[in-house]
Amino acid sequence: GKKAAPAPARAGPEAVGRRVRVFWATDAAWYEGVVDAFVAGKARHRIFYDDGQWEFVDLGGEEVEFIDE
């Protein structure tokens, strides 16, 4: 089964390729995707969601969990 653990707030480029889930408070739901890029200058990771959407997030400022499948 899947196990989830909070993403480290100081995660850097090593997080690229990791499967994650992000809690969206506005929807009160978790959405899964993959970290596919890291922007060092802004300390932001891009998450490409399973539904085709993407966004840049601060892993330390959002409720994000790494998923081990």
All heavy atoms as TSV, in Angstrom:
chain	resi	resn	atom	element	x	y	z
A	1	GLY	N	N	0.812	-1.201	0.000
A	1	GLY	CA	C	0.000	0.000	0.000
A	1	GLY	C	C	0.844	1.248	0.000
A	1	GLY	O	O	2.067	1.198	0.102
A	2	LYS	N	N	0.184	2.359	-0.099
A	2	LYS	CA	C	0.877	3.640	-0.106
A	2	LYS	C	C	1.144	4.099	1.318
A	2	LYS	O	O	0.302	3.930	2.194
A	2	LYS	CB	C	0.031	4.705	-0.806
A	2	LYS	CG	C	-0.183	4.458	-2.265
A	2	LYS	CD	C	-1.026	5.580	-2.853
A	2	LYS	CE	C	-1.288	5.375	-4.322
A	2	LYS	NZ	N	-2.137	6.423	-4.873
A	3	LYS	N	N	2.309	4.700	1.516
A	3	LYS	CA	C	2.609	5.336	2.789
A	3	LYS	C	C	2.923	6.788	2.494
A	3	LYS	O	O	3.576	7.085	1.488
A	3	LYS	CB	C	3.839	4.684	3.436
A	3	LYS	CG	C	3.587	3.294	3.942
A	3	LYS	CD	C	4.806	2.816	4.705
A	3	LYS	CE	C	4.770	1.314	4.840
A	3	LYS	NZ	N	6.063	0.717	4.991
A	4	ALA	N	N	2.461	7.694	3.340
A	4	ALA	CA	C	2.711	9.123	3.133
A	4	ALA	C	C	3.412	9.697	4.351
A	4	ALA	O	O	3.138	9.302	5.474
A	4	ALA	CB	C	1.409	9.865	2.876
A	5	ALA	N	N	4.336	10.612	4.108
A	5	ALA	CA	C	5.044	11.293	5.187
A	5	ALA	C	C	5.219	12.749	4.788
A	5	ALA	O	O	5.400	13.053	3.608
A	5	ALA	CB	C	6.409	10.644	5.412
A	6	PRO	N	N	5.161	13.660	5.764
A	6	PRO	CA	C	5.301	15.087	5.428
A	6	PRO	C	C	6.592	15.369	4.662
A	6	PRO	O	O	7.642	14.819	4.999
A	6	PRO	CB	C	5.311	15.770	6.793
A	6	PRO	CG	C	4.598	14.819	7.702
A	6	PRO	CD	C	4.955	13.445	7.190
A	7	ALA	N	N	6.498	16.205	3.653
A	7	ALA	CA	C	7.686	16.600	2.897
A	7	ALA	C	C	8.532	17.515	3.768
A	7	ALA	O	O	7.993	18.371	4.471
A	7	ALA	CB	C	7.270	17.330	1.616
A	8	PRO	N	N	9.857	17.364	3.736
A	8	PRO	CA	C	10.700	18.256	4.527
A	8	PRO	C	C	10.612	19.693	4.025
A	8	PRO	O	O	10.610	19.926	2.814
A	8	PRO	CB	C	12.111	17.684	4.361
A	8	PRO	CG	C	12.046	16.794	3.169
A	8	PRO	CD	C	10.621	16.361	3.007
A	9	ALA	N	N	10.554	20.640	4.943
A	9	ALA	CA	C	10.401	22.052	4.574
A	9	ALA	C	C	11.575	22.544	3.741
A	9	ALA	O	O	11.420	23.435	2.922
A	9	ALA	CB	C	10.259	22.904	5.836
A	10	ARG	N	N	12.745	21.969	3.936
A	10	ARG	CA	C	13.928	22.431	3.223
A	10	ARG	C	C	14.276	21.544	2.031
A	10	ARG	O	O	15.416	21.522	1.580
A	10	ARG	CB	C	15.127	22.483	4.175
A	10	ARG	CG	C	14.888	23.353	5.374
A	10	ARG	CD	C	15.993	24.383	5.536
A	10	ARG	NE	N	15.818	25.241	6.695
A	10	ARG	CZ	C	15.167	26.379	6.684
A	10	ARG	NH1	N	14.592	26.786	5.592
A	10	ARG	NH2	N	15.070	27.110	7.768
A	11	ALA	N	N	13.321	20.813	1.526
A	11	ALA	CA	C	13.575	19.946	0.371
A	11	ALA	C	C	14.077	20.778	-0.801
A	11	ALA	O	O	13.621	21.891	-1.028
A	11	ALA	CB	C	12.309	19.199	-0.022
A	12	GLY	N	N	15.042	20.227	-1.522
A	12	GLY	CA	C	15.600	20.914	-2.687
A	12	GLY	C	C	15.413	20.085	-3.937
A	12	GLY	O	O	14.376	19.443	-4.122
A	13	PRO	N	N	16.446	20.067	-4.803
A	13	PRO	CA	C	16.324	19.346	-6.069
A	13	PRO	C	C	16.138	17.841	-5.895
A	13	PRO	O	O	15.636	17.175	-6.796
A	13	PRO	CB	C	17.628	19.672	-6.803
A	13	PRO	CG	C	18.560	20.180	-5.756
A	13	PRO	CD	C	17.718	20.775	-4.685
A	14	GLU	N	N	16.505	17.313	-4.724
A	14	GLU	CA	C	16.340	15.868	-4.506
A	14	GLU	C	C	14.876	15.450	-4.482
A	14	GLU	O	O	14.558	14.268	-4.601
A	14	GLU	CB	C	17.043	15.427	-3.211
A	14	GLU	CG	C	16.360	15.852	-1.930
A	14	GLU	CD	C	16.636	17.287	-1.508
A	14	GLU	OE1	O	17.401	17.998	-2.190
A	14	GLU	OE2	O	16.072	17.709	-0.474
A	15	ALA	N	N	13.965	16.410	-4.326
A	15	ALA	CA	C	12.533	16.091	-4.309
A	15	ALA	C	C	11.977	15.852	-5.716
A	15	ALA	O	O	10.896	15.291	-5.865
A	15	ALA	CB	C	11.746	17.207	-3.628
A	16	VAL	N	N	12.720	16.286	-6.751
A	16	VAL	CA	C	12.246	16.104	-8.127
A	16	VAL	C	C	12.129	14.609	-8.415
A	16	VAL	O	O	13.022	13.827	-8.107
A	16	VAL	CB	C	13.192	16.789	-9.137
A	16	VAL	CG1	C	12.772	16.461	-10.573
A	16	VAL	CG2	C	13.191	18.291	-8.917
A	17	GLY	N	N	10.993	14.233	-8.970
A	17	GLY	CA	C	10.723	12.832	-9.272
A	17	GLY	C	C	9.906	12.138	-8.189
A	17	GLY	O	O	9.395	11.041	-8.408
A	18	ARG	N	N	9.759	12.795	-7.034
A	18	ARG	CA	C	8.991	12.183	-5.951
A	18	ARG	C	C	7.495	12.334	-6.184
A	18	ARG	O	O	7.026	13.350	-6.697
A	18	ARG	CB	C	9.322	12.858	-4.593
A	18	ARG	CG	C	10.708	12.621	-4.075
A	18	ARG	CD	C	10.998	11.192	-3.692
A	18	ARG	NE	N	10.098	10.621	-2.704
A	18	ARG	CZ	C	10.333	10.597	-1.393
A	18	ARG	NH1	N	11.419	11.139	-0.891
A	18	ARG	NH2	N	9.461	10.030	-0.575
A	19	ARG	N	N	6.764	11.321	-5.810
A	19	ARG	CA	C	5.299	11.366	-5.873
A	19	ARG	C	C	4.825	12.044	-4.589
A	19	ARG	O	O	5.333	11.764	-3.505
A	19	ARG	CB	C	4.751	9.944	-5.995
A	19	ARG	CG	C	3.271	9.915	-6.174
A	19	ARG	CD	C	2.864	8.851	-7.211
A	19	ARG	NE	N	1.444	8.944	-7.451
A	19	ARG	CZ	C	0.887	9.781	-8.301
A	19	ARG	NH1	N	1.617	10.560	-9.038
A	19	ARG	NH2	N	-0.405	9.831	-8.455
A	20	VAL	N	N	3.872	12.935	-4.720
A	20	VAL	CA	C	3.389	13.709	-3.577
A	20	VAL	C	C	1.870	13.810	-3.583
A	20	VAL	O	O	1.217	13.505	-4.574
A	20	VAL	CB	C	3.970	15.149	-3.566
A	20	VAL	CG1	C	5.469	15.138	-3.376
A	20	VAL	CG2	C	3.585	15.908	-4.834
A	21	ARG	N	N	1.359	14.236	-2.457
A	21	ARG	CA	C	-0.040	14.650	-2.397
A	21	ARG	C	C	-0.068	15.973	-1.658
A	21	ARG	O	O	0.711	16.210	-0.733
A	21	ARG	CB	C	-0.930	13.597	-1.739
A	21	ARG	CG	C	-0.662	13.319	-0.291
A	21	ARG	CD	C	-1.594	12.247	0.212
A	21	ARG	NE	N	-1.588	12.202	1.675
A	21	ARG	CZ	C	-2.500	11.601	2.406
A	21	ARG	NH1	N	-3.510	10.973	1.830
A	21	ARG	NH2	N	-2.427	11.602	3.726
A	22	VAL	N	N	-0.951	16.851	-2.120
A	22	VAL	CA	C	-1.057	18.203	-1.585
A	22	VAL	C	C	-2.475	18.414	-1.084
A	22	VAL	O	O	-3.442	18.096	-1.782
A	22	VAL	CB	C	-0.739	19.264	-2.668
A	22	VAL	CG1	C	-0.800	20.667	-2.079
A	22	VAL	CG2	C	0.632	18.990	-3.293
A	23	PHE	N	N	-2.590	18.949	0.124
A	23	PHE	CA	C	-3.913	19.217	0.680
A	23	PHE	C	C	-4.349	20.607	0.252
A	23	PHE	O	O	-3.645	21.590	0.482
A	23	PHE	CB	C	-3.886	19.129	2.207
A	23	PHE	CG	C	-5.260	19.252	2.818
A	23	PHE	CD1	C	-6.161	18.192	2.752
A	23	PHE	CD2	C	-5.658	20.422	3.446
A	23	PHE	CE1	C	-7.429	18.293	3.298
A	23	PHE	CE2	C	-6.926	20.534	4.003
A	23	PHE	CZ	C	-7.811	19.468	3.920
A	24	TRP	N	N	-5.500	20.668	-0.398
A	24	TRP	CA	C	-6.090	21.946	-0.784
A	24	TRP	C	C	-7.209	22.255	0.203
A	24	TRP	O	O	-8.270	21.623	0.171
A	24	TRP	CB	C	-6.651	21.869	-2.204
A	24	TRP	CG	C	-5.606	21.915	-3.276
A	24	TRP	CD1	C	-4.333	21.429	-3.215
A	24	TRP	CD2	C	-5.756	22.479	-4.572
A	24	TRP	NE1	N	-3.694	21.637	-4.401
A	24	TRP	CE2	C	-4.543	22.288	-5.251
A	24	TRP	CE3	C	-6.803	23.112	-5.222
A	24	TRP	CZ2	C	-4.338	22.722	-6.566
A	24	TRP	CZ3	C	-6.603	23.532	-6.520
A	24	TRP	CH2	C	-5.388	23.348	-7.172
A	25	ALA	N	N	-6.958	23.220	1.070
A	25	ALA	CA	C	-7.936	23.563	2.105
A	25	ALA	C	C	-9.253	24.036	1.501
A	25	ALA	O	O	-10.328	23.740	2.034
A	25	ALA	CB	C	-7.361	24.631	3.036
A	26	THR	N	N	-9.179	24.743	0.374
A	26	THR	CA	C	-10.416	25.257	-0.237
A	26	THR	C	C	-11.328	24.137	-0.694
A	26	THR	O	O	-12.543	24.290	-0.733
A	26	THR	CB	C	-10.105	26.188	-1.431
A	26	THR	OG1	O	-9.227	25.513	-2.325
A	26	THR	CG2	C	-9.460	27.477	-0.973
A	27	ASP	N	N	-10.723	22.986	-1.063
A	27	ASP	CA	C	-11.512	21.837	-1.496
A	27	ASP	C	C	-11.652	20.790	-0.397
A	27	ASP	O	O	-12.394	19.824	-0.556
A	27	ASP	CB	C	-10.853	21.157	-2.706
A	27	ASP	CG	C	-10.826	22.057	-3.940
A	27	ASP	OD1	O	-11.484	23.109	-3.930
A	27	ASP	OD2	O	-10.145	21.703	-4.908
A	28	ALA	N	N	-10.899	20.979	0.693
A	28	ALA	CA	C	-10.847	19.991	1.779
A	28	ALA	C	C	-10.539	18.605	1.222
A	28	ALA	O	O	-11.184	17.618	1.563
A	28	ALA	CB	C	-12.144	19.987	2.577
A	29	ALA	N	N	-9.543	18.551	0.315
A	29	ALA	CA	C	-9.208	17.292	-0.346
A	29	ALA	C	C	-7.720	17.233	-0.657
A	29	ALA	O	O	-7.057	18.270	-0.787
A	29	ALA	CB	C	-10.007	17.147	-1.632
A	30	TRP	N	N	-7.200	16.004	-0.769
A	30	TRP	CA	C	-5.817	15.762	-1.181
A	30	TRP	C	C	-5.786	15.527	-2.689
A	30	TRP	O	O	-6.649	14.845	-3.232
A	30	TRP	CB	C	-5.263	14.521	-0.481
A	30	TRP	CG	C	-5.048	14.698	0.987
A	30	TRP	CD1	C	-5.942	14.410	1.980
A	30	TRP	CD2	C	-3.879	15.187	1.638
A	30	TRP	NE1	N	-5.390	14.697	3.208
A	30	TRP	CE2	C	-4.123	15.166	3.029
A	30	TRP	CE3	C	-2.631	15.634	1.180
A	30	TRP	CZ2	C	-3.179	15.580	3.963
A	30	TRP	CZ3	C	-1.693	16.052	2.112
A	30	TRP	CH2	C	-1.964	16.023	3.482
A	31	TYR	N	N	-4.757	16.074	-3.345
A	31	TYR	CA	C	-4.553	15.850	-4.775
A	31	TYR	C	C	-3.146	15.308	-4.977
A	31	TYR	O	O	-2.185	15.834	-4.413
A	31	TYR	CB	C	-4.742	17.151	-5.564
A	31	TYR	CG	C	-6.170	17.623	-5.535
A	31	TYR	CD1	C	-6.582	18.596	-4.645
A	31	TYR	CD2	C	-7.118	17.076	-6.389
A	31	TYR	CE1	C	-7.910	19.009	-4.597
A	31	TYR	CE2	C	-8.443	17.489	-6.353
A	31	TYR	CZ	C	-8.832	18.460	-5.459
A	31	TYR	OH	O	-10.129	18.871	-5.415
A	32	GLU	N	N	-3.038	14.249	-5.797
A	32	GLU	CA	C	-1.751	13.604	-6.023
A	32	GLU	C	C	-1.104	14.065	-7.314
A	32	GLU	O	O	-1.779	14.430	-8.277
A	32	GLU	CB	C	-1.919	12.078	-6.054
A	32	GLU	CG	C	-2.296	11.512	-4.709
A	32	GLU	CD	C	-2.239	9.986	-4.678
A	32	GLU	OE1	O	-1.692	9.361	-5.613
A	32	GLU	OE2	O	-2.750	9.417	-3.699
A	33	GLY	N	N	0.224	14.036	-7.305
A	33	GLY	CA	C	0.984	14.396	-8.492
A	33	GLY	C	C	2.441	14.044	-8.299
A	33	GLY	O	O	2.798	13.302	-7.384
A	34	VAL	N	N	3.278	14.613	-9.157
A	34	VAL	CA	C	4.716	14.352	-9.129
A	34	VAL	C	C	5.452	15.682	-9.149
A	34	VAL	O	O	5.081	16.598	-9.880
A	34	VAL	CB	C	5.134	13.510	-10.355
A	34	VAL	CG1	C	6.643	13.322	-10.409
A	34	VAL	CG2	C	4.433	12.167	-10.339
A	35	VAL	N	N	6.507	15.790	-8.335
A	35	VAL	CA	C	7.386	16.965	-8.385
A	35	VAL	C	C	8.229	16.811	-9.647
A	35	VAL	O	O	8.972	15.845	-9.781
A	35	VAL	CB	C	8.294	17.029	-7.137
A	35	VAL	CG1	C	9.229	18.239	-7.240
A	35	VAL	CG2	C	7.467	17.101	-5.859
A	36	ASP	N	N	8.085	17.745	-10.585
A	36	ASP	CA	C	8.826	17.590	-11.843
A	36	ASP	C	C	9.839	18.693	-12.095
A	36	ASP	O	O	10.534	18.673	-13.107
A	36	ASP	CB	C	7.874	17.418	-13.034
A	36	ASP	CG	C	7.126	18.685	-13.402
A	36	ASP	OD1	O	7.122	19.641	-12.612
A	36	ASP	OD2	O	6.543	18.719	-14.502
A	37	ALA	N	N	9.968	19.656	-11.170
A	37	ALA	CA	C	10.968	20.716	-11.348
A	37	ALA	C	C	11.226	21.409	-10.019
A	37	ALA	O	O	10.378	21.396	-9.122
A	37	ALA	CB	C	10.494	21.733	-12.383
A	38	PHE	N	N	12.405	22.009	-9.911
A	38	PHE	CA	C	12.779	22.785	-8.722
A	38	PHE	C	C	13.422	24.068	-9.190
A	38	PHE	O	O	14.296	24.054	-10.062
A	38	PHE	CB	C	13.747	21.994	-7.847
A	38	PHE	CG	C	14.286	22.776	-6.678
A	38	PHE	CD1	C	13.450	23.165	-5.648
A	38	PHE	CD2	C	15.623	23.121	-6.611
A	38	PHE	CE1	C	13.926	23.891	-4.570
A	38	PHE	CE2	C	16.120	23.846	-5.535
A	38	PHE	CZ	C	15.269	24.228	-4.510
A	39	VAL	N	N	12.979	25.204	-8.640
A	39	VAL	CA	C	13.551	26.509	-8.978
A	39	VAL	C	C	14.340	26.976	-7.758
A	39	VAL	O	O	13.764	27.427	-6.760
A	39	VAL	CB	C	12.445	27.531	-9.337
A	39	VAL	CG1	C	13.075	28.872	-9.710
A	39	VAL	CG2	C	11.590	27.009	-10.477
A	40	ALA	N	N	15.660	26.834	-7.827
A	40	ALA	CA	C	16.516	27.101	-6.666
A	40	ALA	C	C	16.407	28.543	-6.176
A	40	ALA	O	O	16.339	28.793	-4.974
A	40	ALA	CB	C	17.965	26.763	-7.004
A	41	GLY	N	N	16.376	29.486	-7.107
A	41	GLY	CA	C	16.355	30.896	-6.711
A	41	GLY	C	C	15.131	31.285	-5.904
A	41	GLY	O	O	15.172	32.212	-5.108
A	42	LYS	N	N	14.038	30.580	-6.116
A	42	LYS	CA	C	12.800	30.892	-5.408
A	42	LYS	C	C	12.430	29.820	-4.393
A	42	LYS	O	O	11.440	29.950	-3.690
A	42	LYS	CB	C	11.652	31.047	-6.409
A	42	LYS	CG	C	11.854	32.187	-7.386
A	42	LYS	CD	C	10.656	32.318	-8.302
A	42	LYS	CE	C	10.848	33.369	-9.343
A	42	LYS	NZ	N	10.631	34.723	-8.901
A	43	ALA	N	N	13.241	28.734	-4.345
A	43	ALA	CA	C	12.961	27.603	-3.447
A	43	ALA	C	C	11.529	27.095	-3.649
A	43	ALA	O	O	10.787	26.878	-2.694
A	43	ALA	CB	C	13.209	27.981	-1.992
A	44	ARG	N	N	11.153	26.951	-4.904
A	44	ARG	CA	C	9.820	26.455	-5.244
A	44	ARG	C	C	9.938	25.168	-6.052
A	44	ARG	O	O	10.829	25.025	-6.879
A	44	ARG	CB	C	9.048	27.481	-6.090
A	44	ARG	CG	C	8.713	28.772	-5.375
A	44	ARG	CD	C	7.615	28.567	-4.370
A	44	ARG	NE	N	7.128	29.798	-3.789
A	44	ARG	CZ	C	7.622	30.383	-2.712
A	44	ARG	NH1	N	8.654	29.858	-2.113
A	44	ARG	NH2	N	7.095	31.482	-2.236
A	45	HIS	N	N	9.013	24.271	-5.828
A	45	HIS	CA	C	8.926	23.029	-6.594
A	45	HIS	C	C	7.678	23.090	-7.456
A	45	HIS	O	O	6.648	23.593	-7.012
A	45	HIS	CB	C	8.817	21.817	-5.655
A	45	HIS	CG	C	10.055	21.570	-4.860
A	45	HIS	ND1	N	10.352	22.280	-3.716
A	45	HIS	CD2	C	11.065	20.691	-5.049
A	45	HIS	CE1	C	11.506	21.831	-3.233
A	45	HIS	NE2	N	11.958	20.881	-4.016
A	46	ARG	N	N	7.790	22.564	-8.673
A	46	ARG	CA	C	6.606	22.482	-9.534
A	46	ARG	C	C	6.003	21.096	-9.359
A	46	ARG	O	O	6.698	20.089	-9.441
A	46	ARG	CB	C	6.959	22.714	-10.998
A	46	ARG	CG	C	5.696	22.769	-11.874
A	46	ARG	CD	C	6.013	23.178	-13.274
A	46	ARG	NE	N	6.761	22.120	-13.940
A	46	ARG	CZ	C	7.306	22.255	-15.149
A	46	ARG	NH1	N	7.203	23.389	-15.807
A	46	ARG	NH2	N	7.963	21.252	-15.699
A	47	ILE	N	N	4.712	21.072	-9.104
A	47	ILE	CA	C	3.987	19.812	-8.974
A	47	ILE	C	C	3.061	19.673	-10.170
A	47	ILE	O	O	2.263	20.563	-10.457
A	47	ILE	CB	C	3.188	19.752	-7.663
A	47	ILE	CG1	C	4.151	19.823	-6.482
A	47	ILE	CG2	C	2.345	18.475	-7.607
A	47	ILE	CD1	C	3.484	19.847	-5.125
A	48	PHE	N	N	3.223	18.552	-10.876
A	48	PHE	CA	C	2.350	18.227	-12.010
A	48	PHE	C	C	1.339	17.221	-11.483
A	48	PHE	O	O	1.694	16.101	-11.112
A	48	PHE	CB	C	3.172	17.641	-13.161
A	48	PHE	CG	C	2.367	17.475	-14.422
A	48	PHE	CD1	C	2.155	18.555	-15.263
A	48	PHE	CD2	C	1.818	16.258	-14.758
A	48	PHE	CE1	C	1.401	18.410	-16.429
A	48	PHE	CE2	C	1.064	16.103	-15.911
A	48	PHE	CZ	C	0.857	17.187	-16.747
A	49	TYR	N	N	0.088	17.646	-11.405
A	49	TYR	CA	C	-0.964	16.820	-10.816
A	49	TYR	C	C	-1.485	15.775	-11.794
A	49	TYR	O	O	-1.405	15.946	-13.006
A	49	TYR	CB	C	-2.121	17.703	-10.335
A	49	TYR	CG	C	-1.748	18.562	-9.155
A	49	TYR	CD1	C	-1.381	19.889	-9.326
A	49	TYR	CD2	C	-1.757	18.046	-7.867
A	49	TYR	CE1	C	-1.018	20.682	-8.244
A	49	TYR	CE2	C	-1.403	18.827	-6.779
A	49	TYR	CZ	C	-1.035	20.144	-6.976
A	49	TYR	OH	O	-0.680	20.916	-5.909
A	50	ASP	N	N	-2.052	14.710	-11.237
A	50	ASP	CA	C	-2.591	13.620	-12.051
A	50	ASP	C	C	-3.690	14.089	-12.997
A	50	ASP	O	O	-3.925	13.468	-14.030
A	50	ASP	CB	C	-3.134	12.500	-11.153
A	50	ASP	CG	C	-2.024	11.795	-10.372
A	50	ASP	OD1	O	-0.830	12.037	-10.664
A	50	ASP	OD2	O	-2.351	11.006	-9.475
A	51	ASP	N	N	-4.366	15.201	-12.659
A	51	ASP	CA	C	-5.457	15.693	-13.513
A	51	ASP	C	C	-4.948	16.613	-14.633
A	51	ASP	O	O	-5.732	17.184	-15.366
A	51	ASP	CB	C	-6.532	16.388	-12.682
A	51	ASP	CG	C	-6.043	17.665	-12.011
A	51	ASP	OD1	O	-4.879	18.081	-12.221
A	51	ASP	OD2	O	-6.827	18.268	-11.248
A	52	GLY	N	N	-3.610	16.765	-14.730
A	52	GLY	CA	C	-3.039	17.574	-15.800
A	52	GLY	C	C	-2.718	18.999	-15.412
A	52	GLY	O	O	-2.078	19.721	-16.170
A	53	GLN	N	N	-3.146	19.438	-14.241
A	53	GLN	CA	C	-2.833	20.794	-13.786
A	53	GLN	C	C	-1.452	20.800	-13.140
A	53	GLN	O	O	-0.925	19.758	-12.767
A	53	GLN	CB	C	-3.885	21.263	-12.784
A	53	GLN	CG	C	-5.279	21.174	-13.358
A	53	GLN	CD	C	-6.163	22.312	-12.892
A	53	GLN	OE1	O	-5.723	23.399	-12.608
A	53	GLN	NE2	N	-7.447	22.031	-12.816
A	54	TRP	N	N	-0.871	21.996	-12.988
A	54	TRP	CA	C	0.413	22.108	-12.302
A	54	TRP	C	C	0.470	23.436	-11.575
A	54	TRP	O	O	-0.282	24.366	-11.878
A	54	TRP	CB	C	1.572	21.970	-13.287
A	54	TRP	CG	C	1.569	22.975	-14.405
A	54	TRP	CD1	C	0.951	22.863	-15.613
A	54	TRP	CD2	C	2.173	24.270	-14.398
A	54	TRP	NE1	N	1.145	23.990	-16.362
A	54	TRP	CE2	C	1.900	24.872	-15.645
A	54	TRP	CE3	C	2.930	24.972	-13.471
A	54	TRP	CZ2	C	2.351	26.145	-15.965
A	54	TRP	CZ3	C	3.380	26.250	-13.796
A	54	TRP	CH2	C	3.094	26.819	-15.044
A	55	GLU	N	N	1.374	23.499	-10.602
A	55	GLU	CA	C	1.590	24.750	-9.880
A	55	GLU	C	C	2.955	24.695	-9.215
A	55	GLU	O	O	3.521	23.625	-8.979
A	55	GLU	CB	C	0.502	24.977	-8.816
A	55	GLU	CG	C	0.566	24.006	-7.656
A	55	GLU	CD	C	-0.408	24.358	-6.522
A	55	GLU	OE1	O	-0.807	25.522	-6.410
A	55	GLU	OE2	O	-0.738	23.444	-5.758
A	56	PHE	N	N	3.484	25.887	-8.925
A	56	PHE	CA	C	4.711	25.991	-8.141
A	56	PHE	C	C	4.320	26.149	-6.685
A	56	PHE	O	O	3.432	26.945	-6.357
A	56	PHE	CB	C	5.532	27.202	-8.595
A	56	PHE	CG	C	6.249	26.975	-9.899
A	56	PHE	CD1	C	5.700	27.426	-11.083
A	56	PHE	CD2	C	7.460	26.302	-9.928
A	56	PHE	CE1	C	6.352	27.220	-12.288
A	56	PHE	CE2	C	8.120	26.092	-11.134
A	56	PHE	CZ	C	7.571	26.555	-12.308
A	57	VAL	N	N	4.970	25.390	-5.805
A	57	VAL	CA	C	4.639	25.454	-4.391
A	57	VAL	C	C	5.908	25.549	-3.545
A	57	VAL	O	O	6.985	25.127	-3.953
A	57	VAL	CB	C	3.822	24.229	-3.908
A	57	VAL	CG1	C	2.520	24.112	-4.655
A	57	VAL	CG2	C	4.620	22.957	-4.024
A	58	ASP	N	N	5.745	26.127	-2.359
A	58	ASP	CA	C	6.774	26.123	-1.329
A	58	ASP	C	C	6.443	24.929	-0.437
A	58	ASP	O	O	5.443	24.956	0.284
A	58	ASP	CB	C	6.706	27.437	-0.548
A	58	ASP	CG	C	7.600	27.445	0.675
A	58	ASP	OD1	O	8.334	26.460	0.907
A	58	ASP	OD2	O	7.562	28.449	1.405
A	59	LEU	N	N	7.244	23.863	-0.518
A	59	LEU	CA	C	6.920	22.654	0.233
A	59	LEU	C	C	6.818	22.919	1.727
A	59	LEU	O	O	6.085	22.244	2.432
A	59	LEU	CB	C	7.963	21.553	-0.031
A	59	LEU	CG	C	8.004	20.975	-1.441
A	59	LEU	CD1	C	8.976	19.818	-1.511
A	59	LEU	CD2	C	6.631	20.545	-1.922
A	60	GLY	N	N	7.555	23.921	2.215
A	60	GLY	CA	C	7.497	24.242	3.640
A	60	GLY	C	C	6.279	25.056	4.025
A	60	GLY	O	O	5.936	25.158	5.199
A	61	GLY	N	N	5.603	25.640	3.021
A	61	GLY	CA	C	4.476	26.512	3.313
A	61	GLY	C	C	3.130	25.893	2.995
A	61	GLY	O	O	2.092	26.507	3.185
A	62	GLU	N	N	3.152	24.667	2.490
A	62	GLU	CA	C	1.915	23.975	2.123
A	62	GLU	C	C	1.852	22.643	2.864
A	62	GLU	O	O	2.858	22.161	3.373
A	62	GLU	CB	C	1.892	23.679	0.616
A	62	GLU	CG	C	2.007	24.897	-0.280
A	62	GLU	CD	C	0.729	25.689	-0.377
A	62	GLU	OE1	O	-0.334	25.139	-0.083
A	62	GLU	OE2	O	0.808	26.863	-0.754
A	63	GLU	N	N	0.686	22.052	2.894
A	63	GLU	CA	C	0.547	20.723	3.470
A	63	GLU	C	C	0.799	19.714	2.346
A	63	GLU	O	O	-0.068	19.419	1.537
A	63	GLU	CB	C	-0.857	20.537	4.073
A	63	GLU	CG	C	-0.909	19.385	5.028
A	63	GLU	CD	C	-2.168	19.377	5.880
A	63	GLU	OE1	O	-2.920	20.368	5.884
A	63	GLU	OE2	O	-2.403	18.339	6.547
A	64	VAL	N	N	2.049	19.258	2.288
A	64	VAL	CA	C	2.507	18.357	1.224
A	64	VAL	C	C	3.096	17.115	1.864
A	64	VAL	O	O	3.845	17.200	2.835
A	64	VAL	CB	C	3.593	19.033	0.342
A	64	VAL	CG1	C	4.066	18.084	-0.749
A	64	VAL	CG2	C	3.091	20.325	-0.258
A	65	GLU	N	N	2.756	15.970	1.306
A	65	GLU	CA	C	3.323	14.705	1.794
A	65	GLU	C	C	3.941	13.944	0.633
A	65	GLU	O	O	3.386	13.918	-0.463
A	65	GLU	CB	C	2.248	13.826	2.454
A	65	GLU	CG	C	1.689	14.440	3.716
A	65	GLU	CD	C	0.667	13.548	4.396
A	65	GLU	OE1	O	0.116	12.639	3.739
A	65	GLU	OE2	O	0.407	13.791	5.588
A	66	PHE	N	N	5.117	13.346	0.903
A	66	PHE	CA	C	5.728	12.431	-0.058
A	66	PHE	C	C	4.998	11.097	0.047
A	66	PHE	O	O	4.679	10.650	1.148
A	66	PHE	CB	C	7.200	12.215	0.245
A	66	PHE	CG	C	8.100	13.365	-0.124
A	66	PHE	CD1	C	9.286	13.562	0.552
A	66	PHE	CD2	C	7.783	14.233	-1.148
A	66	PHE	CE1	C	10.141	14.606	0.219
A	66	PHE	CE2	C	8.628	15.285	-1.489
A	66	PHE	CZ	C	9.815	15.463	-0.804
A	67	ILE	N	N	4.771	10.454	-1.082
A	67	ILE	CA	C	4.120	9.146	-1.107
A	67	ILE	C	C	5.139	8.100	-1.548
A	67	ILE	O	O	5.803	8.270	-2.564
A	67	ILE	CB	C	2.931	9.134	-2.100
A	67	ILE	CG1	C	1.883	10.165	-1.699
A	67	ILE	CG2	C	2.324	7.747	-2.186
A	67	ILE	CD1	C	0.798	10.358	-2.752
A	68	ASP	N	N	5.247	7.046	-0.773
A	68	ASP	CA	C	6.079	5.904	-1.169
A	68	ASP	C	C	5.136	4.808	-1.640
A	68	ASP	O	O	4.279	4.364	-0.886
A	68	ASP	CB	C	6.907	5.405	0.022
A	68	ASP	CG	C	7.955	6.424	0.424
A	68	ASP	OD1	O	8.583	7.021	-0.482
A	68	ASP	OD2	O	8.154	6.629	1.630
A	69	GLU	N	N	5.283	4.428	-2.889
A	69	GLU	CA	C	4.375	3.427	-3.452
A	69	GLU	C	C	5.036	2.060	-3.498
A	69	GLU	O	O	6.229	1.957	-3.573
A	69	GLU	CB	C	3.948	3.840	-4.846
A	69	GLU	CG	C	3.211	5.156	-4.829
A	69	GLU	CD	C	2.618	5.509	-6.172
A	69	GLU	OE1	O	3.327	6.074	-7.009
A	69	GLU	OE2	O	1.444	5.205	-6.384
